[in-house]
């Protein structure tokens, strides 16, 4: 397939001019100047151009909310209609096709709605007559020319190519995945696999009709049994294929995790240690804070004992030296009590006990007068005794508090030193293991993967047993049915048809298996050749049954994991697609002299080469990779179309200068308008 031109009318930022002329790009079709280069700044519409191909082919434009130009939408009058259109002219198998898709936009009050799109294809037949295909016929032809599953592999953005590379190297595809079907389609096998499916349905129909026309009820029962067994075999085979793919992915993941654990050495132990230290540090810091609060609280309540201790000691020493009469004090007695007795009762001539005081001797009266000197406030002896007793207790309490206070401070200091030590150790460990993921989680994942592998293996074995049981049931029922078949003419004819259909089915099946194996080997060689030319590494790629990629070192026989990187994923995808393009230019059977019964099948597997249409293909590469990519890929494809951002334009332009046939640029003429300009 060669793309000759792309023309857009009011599609997104590509508006018609005042005369109703759209914007058009004529692509180079010169085999020696096979490249068309469009260089423009970001946000000018490079990606929109790529998406326009998808809209024209399939009526879909992924990532675009509305295909209508905003300026045109704002200028429309109520009830006015405007046409949005995209036209691709391409050559396919020697014939030119004009693929035209359009949709009408109409304004209802203030809202503009875009209606359903319509597809029309025109071409000229062998007799020179103009032909037009619409609706289903047009859609069928587009699907034949550019199968939708293949589109992302030949019309892609730089971001998408990385995703393709990741899918190829991830090992996630199964025999029934869209990816594998797309690859088989690119290699020209899909329709034969579809034929196998159709033939199986035909064979089943013959078997059902034979059973229905048989006079023996037992034959009908046996056929039902056979049909059930066949359905079960297909079901369990699909489940087994999916499980096998899952098992491969689980094994791959488990190997990756195990390798990381092995490479990490004692990292897991260190990670556990740093977790333990983190918990201990947190707990210790909380304890230290609680102890600090306790010390502050105790000091606030009892700290004065320490501060007053020396003063109290000095006071006691002073009292001891200057308080000889302190022992003469009368405990609990004050001078005013004695004075009350003397001044009151004694003056009245009678003691409070009723005795006549006049009968008291002068000596007794003198003694009472002397006692007054030793009672407060004339004498402080008793108060001093009370102070001395209390002060002694206070001194002892101060000593005990000081001892406890010092012990608490020491405990806090030791705890702080321990935290500092733990933090230092944790920091050292964290520095050692910062480049490793959580090994504890890795080990847990390893155990889970081992368990999943075991159970998936058991499920595969169970499916294999179910397949075997149903195959035995089918074989037994078929053998038994042969003995019950009526010998009438219709049944005999249907039986013969069934045998012929089965023969064709087996022939196509064997042919597909053999030729796909050969083609896969050729594809593998082509991919390795391209990959190693762009990426100077000493590795070899291997394709498994589902086109998943494994890498093998040329120096070692063991499989190695693909080192994920954006650049490597992109180059892997380009190498994969480049290998397919390279093979698409050849027949499935390359040796034309090798004649066989399968020659007619081989001839119809001729595959149409596809162009490469790329938006920002160099976004994932450095300058060296851009040069290698531009040197290799254009030599593989029959046509290359690059939409390049201006910052990479000079690199790409210089790298492919000898094969540039057409060059364009784009400039914004308004907020929602872009103009395409031809440079050469």
Secondary structure in CASP SS format (residue, H / E / C, confidence):
PFRMAT SS
TARGET T0000
AUTHOR 0000-0000-0000
METHOD secondary structure of the structure
MODEL  1
X C 1.00
X E 1.00
X E 1.00
X E 1.00
X E 1.00
X E 1.00
X E 1.00
X E 1.00
X E 1.00
X C 1.00
X E 1.00
X C 1.00
X C 1.00
X E 1.00
X C 1.00
X C 1.00
X C 1.00
X C 1.00
X C 1.00
X C 1.00
X C 1.00
X C 1.00
X E 1.00
X E 1.00
X E 1.00
X E 1.00
X C 1.00
X C 1.00
X C 1.00
X C 1.00
X C 1.00
X C 1.00
X C 1.00
X C 1.00
X E 1.00
X E 1.00
X E 1.00
X E 1.00
X E 1.00
X E 1.00
X C 1.00
X C 1.00
X C 1.00
X C 1.00
X C 1.00
X H 1.00
X H 1.00
X H 1.00
X H 1.00
X H 1.00
X H 1.00
X H 1.00
X H 1.00
X H 1.00
X H 1.00
X H 1.00
X H 1.00
X H 1.00
X C 1.00
X C 1.00
X C 1.00
X C 1.00
X C 1.00
X C 1.00
X C 1.00
X C 1.00
X C 1.00
X E 1.00
X C 1.00
X H 1.00
X H 1.00
X H 1.00
X H 1.00
X H 1.00
X H 1.00
X C 1.00
X C 1.00
X C 1.00
X C 1.00
X C 1.00
X E 1.00
X E 1.00
X E 1.00
X E 1.00
X E 1.00
X E 1.00
X E 1.00
X E 1.00
X E 1.00
X E 1.00
X E 1.00
X E 1.00
X C 1.00
X C 1.00
X E 1.00
X E 1.00
X E 1.00
X E 1.00
X E 1.00
X E 1.00
X E 1.00
X E 1.00
X E 1.00
X E 1.00
X E 1.00
X E 1.00
X E 1.00
X E 1.00
X C 1.00
X C 1.00
X E 1.00
X E 1.00
X E 1.00
X E 1.00
X C 1.00
X C 1.00
X C 1.00
X E 1.00
X E 1.00
X E 1.00
X E 1.00
X E 1.00
X E 1.00
X E 1.00
X C 1.00
X C 1.00
X C 1.00
X C 1.00
X C 1.00
X E 1.00
X E 1.00
X E 1.00
X E 1.00
X E 1.00
X H 1.00
X H 1.00
X H 1.00
X H 1.00
X H 1.00
X H 1.00
X H 1.00
X H 1.00
X H 1.00
X H 1.00
X H 1.00
X C 1.00
X C 1.00
X H 1.00
X H 1.00
X H 1.00
X H 1.00
X H 1.00
X H 1.00
X H 1.00
X E 1.00
X E 1.00
X E 1.00
X H 1.00
X H 1.00
X H 1.00
X H 1.00
X H 1.00
X H 1.00
X H 1.00
X H 1.00
X H 1.00
X H 1.00
X H 1.00
X H 1.00
X H 1.00
X C 1.00
X C 1.00
X C 1.00
X C 1.00
X C 1.00
X C 1.00
X C 1.00
X H 1.00
X H 1.00
X H 1.00
X H 1.00
X H 1.00
X H 1.00
X H 1.00
X H 1.00
X H 1.00
X H 1.00
X C 1.00
X C 1.00
X H 1.00
X H 1.00
X H 1.00
X H 1.00
X H 1.00
X H 1.00
X H 1.00
X H 1.00
X H 1.00
X H 1.00
X H 1.00
X H 1.00
X H 1.00
X H 1.00
X H 1.00
X H 1.00
X H 1.00
X H 1.00
X H 1.00
X H 1.00
X H 1.00
X H 1.00
X H 1.00
X H 1.00
X C 1.00
X C 1.00
X C 1.00
X H 1.00
X H 1.00
X H 1.00
X H 1.00
X H 1.00
X H 1.00
X H 1.00
X H 1.00
X H 1.00
X H 1.00
X H 1.00
X H 1.00
X H 1.00
X H 1.00
X H 1.00
X H 1.00
X H 1.00
X H 1.00
X H 1.00
X H 1.00
X H 1.00
X H 1.00
X H 1.00
X H 1.00
X H 1.00
X H 1.00
X H 1.00
X H 1.00
X H 1.00
X H 1.00
X H 1.00
X H 1.00
X H 1.00
X H 1.00
X H 1.00
X H 1.00
X H 1.00
X H 1.00
X H 1.00
X H 1.00
X H 1.00
X H 1.00
X H 1.00
X H 1.00
X H 1.00
X H 1.00
X H 1.00
X H 1.00
X C 1.00
X C 1.00
X H 1.00
X H 1.00
X H 1.00
X H 1.00
X H 1.00
X H 1.00
X H 1.00
X H 1.00
X H 1.00
X H 1.00
X H 1.00
X H 1.00
X H 1.00
X H 1.00
X H 1.00
X H 1.00
X H 1.00
X H 1.00
X H 1.00
X H 1.00
X H 1.00
X H 1.00
X H 1.00
X H 1.00
X H 1.00
X H 1.00
X H 1.00
X H 1.00
X H 1.00
X H 1.00
X H 1.00
X H 1.00
X H 1.00
X H 1.00
X H 1.00
X H 1.00
X H 1.00
X H 1.00
X H 1.00
X H 1.00
X H 1.00
X H 1.00
X H 1.00
X H 1.00
X H 1.00
X H 1.00
X H 1.00
X H 1.00
X H 1.00
X H 1.00
X H 1.00
X H 1.00
X H 1.00
X H 1.00
X H 1.00
X H 1.00
X C 1.00
X H 1.00
X H 1.00
X H 1.00
X H 1.00
X H 1.00
X C 1.00
X C 1.00
X C 1.00
X C 1.00
X C 1.00
X E 1.00
X H 1.00
X H 1.00
X H 1.00
X H 1.00
X H 1.00
X H 1.00
X H 1.00
X H 1.00
X H 1.00
X H 1.00
X H 1.00
X H 1.00
X C 1.00
X C 1.00
X C 1.00
X E 1.00
X C 1.00
X C 1.00
X C 1.00
X C 1.00
X C 1.00
X E 1.00
X H 1.00
X H 1.00
X H 1.00
X C 1.00
X C 1.00
X H 1.00
X H 1.00
X H 1.00
X H 1.00
X H 1.00
X H 1.00
X H 1.00
X H 1.00
X H 1.00
X H 1.00
X H 1.00
X H 1.00
X H 1.00
X C 1.00
X E 1.00
X C 1.00
X C 1.00
X C 1.00
X C 1.00
X H 1.00
X H 1.00
X H 1.00
X H 1.00
X H 1.00
X H 1.00
X H 1.00
X H 1.00
X H 1.00
X H 1.00
X H 1.00
X H 1.00
X H 1.00
X H 1.00
X H 1.00
X H 1.00
X H 1.00
X H 1.00
X H 1.00
X H 1.00
X H 1.00
X H 1.00
X H 1.00
X H 1.00
X H 1.00
X H 1.00
X H 1.00
X H 1.00
X H 1.00
X H 1.00
X H 1.00
X H 1.00
X H 1.00
X H 1.00
X H 1.00
X H 1.00
X H 1.00
X H 1.00
X H 1.00
X H 1.00
X H 1.00
X H 1.00
X H 1.00
X H 1.00
X H 1.00
X H 1.00
X H 1.00
X H 1.00
X H 1.00
X H 1.00
X H 1.00
X H 1.00
X H 1.00
X C 1.00
X C 1.00
X C 1.00
X C 1.00
X C 1.00
X H 1.00
X H 1.00
X H 1.00
X H 1.00
X H 1.00
X H 1.00
X H 1.00
X H 1.00
X H 1.00
X H 1.00
X H 1.00
X H 1.00
X H 1.00
X H 1.00
X H 1.00
X H 1.00
X H 1.00
X H 1.00
X H 1.00
X H 1.00
X H 1.00
X H 1.00
X H 1.00
X H 1.00
X H 1.00
X H 1.00
X H 1.00
X H 1.00
X H 1.00
X H 1.00
X H 1.00
X H 1.00
X H 1.00
X H 1.00
X H 1.00
X H 1.00
X H 1.00
X H 1.00
X H 1.00
X H 1.00
X H 1.00
X H 1.00
X H 1.00
X H 1.00
X H 1.00
X H 1.00
X C 1.00
X C 1.00
X C 1.00
X C 1.00
X H 1.00
X H 1.00
X H 1.00
X H 1.00
X H 1.00
X H 1.00
X H 1.00
X H 1.00
X H 1.00
X H 1.00
X H 1.00
X H 1.00
X H 1.00
X H 1.00
X H 1.00
X H 1.00
X H 1.00
X H 1.00
X H 1.00
X H 1.00
X H 1.00
X H 1.00
X H 1.00
X H 1.00
X H 1.00
X H 1.00
X H 1.00
X H 1.00
X H 1.00
X H 1.00
X H 1.00
X H 1.00
X H 1.00
X H 1.00
X H 1.00
X H 1.00
X H 1.00
X H 1.00
X H 1.00
X H 1.00
X H 1.00
X H 1.00
X H 1.00
X H 1.00
X H 1.00
X H 1.00
X C 1.00
X C 1.00
X C 1.00
X C 1.00
X E 1.00
X E 1.00
X E 1.00
X E 1.00
X E 1.00
X C 1.00
X C 1.00
X C 1.00
X C 1.00
X C 1.00
X E 1.00
X E 1.00
X E 1.00
X E 1.00
X E 1.00
X C 1.00
X C 1.00
X C 1.00
X C 1.00
X C 1.00
X E 1.00
X E 1.00
X C 1.00
X C 1.00
X C 1.00
X C 1.00
X C 1.00
X H 1.00
X H 1.00
X H 1.00
X H 1.00
X H 1.00
X H 1.00
X H 1.00
X H 1.00
X H 1.00
X H 1.00
X H 1.00
X H 1.00
X H 1.00
X H 1.00
X H 1.00
X H 1.00
X H 1.00
X H 1.00
X H 1.00
X C 1.00
X C 1.00
X C 1.00
X C 1.00
X C 1.00
X C 1.00
X C 1.00
X C 1.00
X C 1.00
X C 1.00
X C 1.00
X C 1.00
X C 1.00
X C 1.00
X H 1.00
X H 1.00
X H 1.00
X H 1.00
X H 1.00
X C 1.00
X C 1.00
X C 1.00
X C 1.00
X C 1.00
X C 1.00
X C 1.00
X C 1.00
X E 1.00
X E 1.00
X E 1.00
X E 1.00
X C 1.00
X C 1.00
X C 1.00
X C 1.00
X C 1.00
X C 1.00
X C 1.00
X H 1.00
X H 1.00
X H 1.00
X H 1.00
X H 1.00
X H 1.00
X H 1.00
X H 1.00
X H 1.00
X H 1.00
X H 1.00
X H 1.00
X H 1.00
X H 1.00
X C 1.00
X C 1.00
X C 1.00
X E 1.00
X E 1.00
X E 1.00
X E 1.00
X E 1.00
X E 1.00
X H 1.00
X H 1.00
X H 1.00
X H 1.00
X H 1.00
X H 1.00
X H 1.00
X H 1.00
X H 1.00
X H 1.00
X C 1.00
X H 1.00
X H 1.00
X H 1.00
X E 1.00
X E 1.00
X E 1.00
X E 1.00
X E 1.00
X E 1.00
X E 1.00
X E 1.00
X E 1.00
X E 1.00
X E 1.00
X C 1.00
X C 1.00
X E 1.00
X E 1.00
X E 1.00
X E 1.00
X E 1.00
X E 1.00
X C 1.00
X C 1.00
END
